[in-house]
Amino acid sequence: MYSIVTTAILHGIDSLPVQVEADVSDGLPVFEMVGFLASEVREARERVRTALRNCGHQLPAKRITINLSPSNIKKSGNGFDLPITVAILMSLGILQEEAFRDTLVIGEIGLNGAILAVDGILPILLKARERGIRRCIVPKDNRREAALVKDIAIISVDHIKSVMDYANGAYTIEEEASPPSLEDVAEPLDFADVNGQGMLRRACEIAVSGMHNLLMIGPPGAGKTMIAKRIPGILPPMELSERMEVSKIYSVCGMLSACEGLVERRPFRAPHHTISPQGLSGGGVIPKPGEVSLAHRGVLFLDELPEFQKSTLEILRQPMEDKTITISRVNGSFTFPADFLLVCAMNPCKCGYFPDRTKCHCANTSIRKYLARISQPLLDRIDLCAEAQPVTYQELTGRVKGESSAQIRERVLMAHQIQKERFQEELWYFNSQIPVARLAEYCMLGKKETAYMERIYQKLQLSARAYHKIIKLSRTIADLAGSDRITTRHLSEAVCYRSLDKKYWEV
């Protein structure tokens, strides 16, 4: 007897439909599985056979053939156990076919018949809803994540017997109510706790307002890491579409179940400098998102930037421009979103105190070698370079607190609203994303400003990319000042953030 069950496989952060076909016929006793299967899918044969036996259903001495279609896509993952089991039981006449019409089935099975959770339930169910699927049978441990998808009936089960009871109408499993979005218990760190460092605070405000990449450079203990950790507190809240997009990434990586809801706060990822290129970009035989994708719509913070492998840092160049990253493997190409705000922190030399020669005794060749770990093409993609000054005793012990994150966020939201109105008919949202071809339209300079930038271009020997970064940066500074046009004052402040790297890299 022939039967078919619908399931799905992850492909990047989306999913593809897979049909599980089962045929039980007379012939030599064999359990055959075909359809371009990975090793973990082939192992489902023994898991299903043993689980059914432990549940009181011994497979008959017949020829059992399982086909996972389409056959040109490699099947991997642990979610095929349950649909294979259901397909076999339907072929044996134990389960009724009507109960699984327009129904997606997914789940792993233990040898005792227990149904175990799988990764990527959220993107799988979102695609299933688009394809017209009306019901989904999922593991009980995935029920909260599954309940995030509206307009689709969620049947959560914890054992093969539960599936059989549901199919045979013994009882109806109640659909899980959608859980409320979970807010992080801990409040984000506040800029009010930072003493001094006015230039760094200003640079962070500008960077967030136009989504410009930021590099902080200065001696150890000046507060670079402390300030970076407070940047998420001045970012605007995520919209529903952004929360869903970020949650899909975390679901694929198996990092959403602990939240029991959509990701509410913008991600802040701070990988250690020993991370591999694959850990940063994503990878594996069947690629999964890396840190650049886990930081999507949030902040990617790289502390001790020169300590990262150079090959790891160079991976950032493409996603910083394209806002996506593509990983090619034998089984196909996978594209993951990677629209993040890059924030970096570094010391200017190995000891960390250059150019203060009273403390720094590094030779110029040693300093050059240390700074050369960061390539010029990568530096050109960083919009702001801000210097961290040593904190004075008066600043450290002063009672006057700086602005809070809430005050800074108000100005950031105002700048974002200006850009939203300006680019309402475009495909981009922030000043940092303005294409070079449209730069003259949105960042028009007067005669005085044009002459000023001509002098700066020649004096600092800027690259074309660095010049365009300054223009975009000055547009954001003008937005924060509430100015419709870019003035020399805005340009000069933008140039200051671009000229600091010359101070160190031209030792």
C-alpha positions, 0 to 999 in steps of 0.5 A: 500500500502507498502513502505520502506525508509532507515535511520540510528541510531547512535551506539557509534560513528558509525551507523547502518542501519534501514529500515522504513516500512510503510503499509496503508490498510483498517481496523480500523483507527489506527496509530501503530508503532512497532520495539523496540522503545524509547519514543521519537521515539513513540512520532513521531506518533503525530509529523508526524500526526500534521505536515502533517495536517498543510501542507495540508495532512490529514491522511486517516481513515485507518490502518497505520502501521510503522515498524522500522527494525531490531527489536532487536535494540532499536531505539532512537533519533530524526531522524526518523520523516522525514523517517516515513513521507516519508514512509507514503507519499509513501504508499499514492501514494503522493511521487514517490518511484523512487526518494528515491531509494538508498537514506538515509533520516534523520531528525526531524520534527516540528509541522509546517512541518519544518525539524530540525537538528539532531546529528551525521550526519557525522558518519551516512553519512560515514557509508551510503557511505560504504554501497553504498548509493548514496544520503542523504536527511538531514536537511538544518541546517546539510548541512555543516557537511554533505558536509564533506563526499565526493562521496555522493549527499547531498540534504538539505531540510528545510520543508516537502514541499521541500521534496515533490517538490524534489521527484515530480521533481518540482525543484532540490535542489542544492548540498551543496559545501563542506566548507573549513576546519575551522581554529580556529581564536585564535592562540594557547598560546605560551610557549614564554610567560612563565617565568622560569620553565625550568624543567616543560617546558622540561617535557612537551617537553618529554611528547609530544614527546613520548605521555607520561602522565604528572603530575605537582606538586607544589605551587599555582601560579607557572604556572602549569595551564598556562603551561598545556594550552600551550601544544596543541601548541607543538603537531603536526598537525592532519592528515586527518584520525585523524581529521575525527575520532575526528570530528565523536565524536564531531558530535555524541555529537552535538558539531560539527555544530558550527565549520562548518567543521572538527575539525582542532586543537587537542582537549584540554579538562579541565573538572572541578573537580566536574565532575561525573564519567559518565561525564568523561567516558561517559554514559546515557541510550544510552551512548554518549562519555564523556570527555576522548573521547572528548579529543581523539588525544588531551590533557585531563587536570585535574587541582587540581587532588586530588579534583576529586572524587576518583571513577572518577579518577579510571575510567581513569586507563582502558582507559589509558592502552587500549586507548578505553573505553567500556560502557555496558548498557542493550541495549548493549556495546558501545566502544568509542576511548580514546587515549589522553595525560593525563596532571595533576596538583596538589598542594602537600597539602591543603595549597599548600606549602609543603615541604616549612615548613616556609609557610606550617603548615599542619600536616603530617597526613593531607598531607598523607590524601590529597595525598592518594586521588590519588591511587598508581595504577593511579600514576604508569600509569603516566610516568613523575612527574615534580615539579613546583618551585616558580617563582623568581622576576628576572624570573618574570620581566626578559626580556629574553624570553624562547623558543617559541612553534614553536621551541619546536614543531620542536624537537617534530616533529623530535622525532615523525618522528624517532618513525614513522620510527621505528614503521612503521611495528607495530600497535603502533606509540609512545614509550609510547605504546611499549608492554612490550614483545617488550621492550627489542627489541626497548629499549635495555640496555647495561651492564652499563645501566642494572646495573644502573637500577638494583640499581634504581629498588631496591633503589626506590622499583619500581613496574614492571609498573613503571620500564617499564615506565622509560625505555620507557621514556628514549627511548624518551629522547634519541630520542630527543637527536638524540641518537640511544642507551639509555645511563645512562644519559638518564636513570638518567633523566627519573628516576628523573621524576619518583622519584619526586613522592616518595618525596611527597608520602613517607612523 
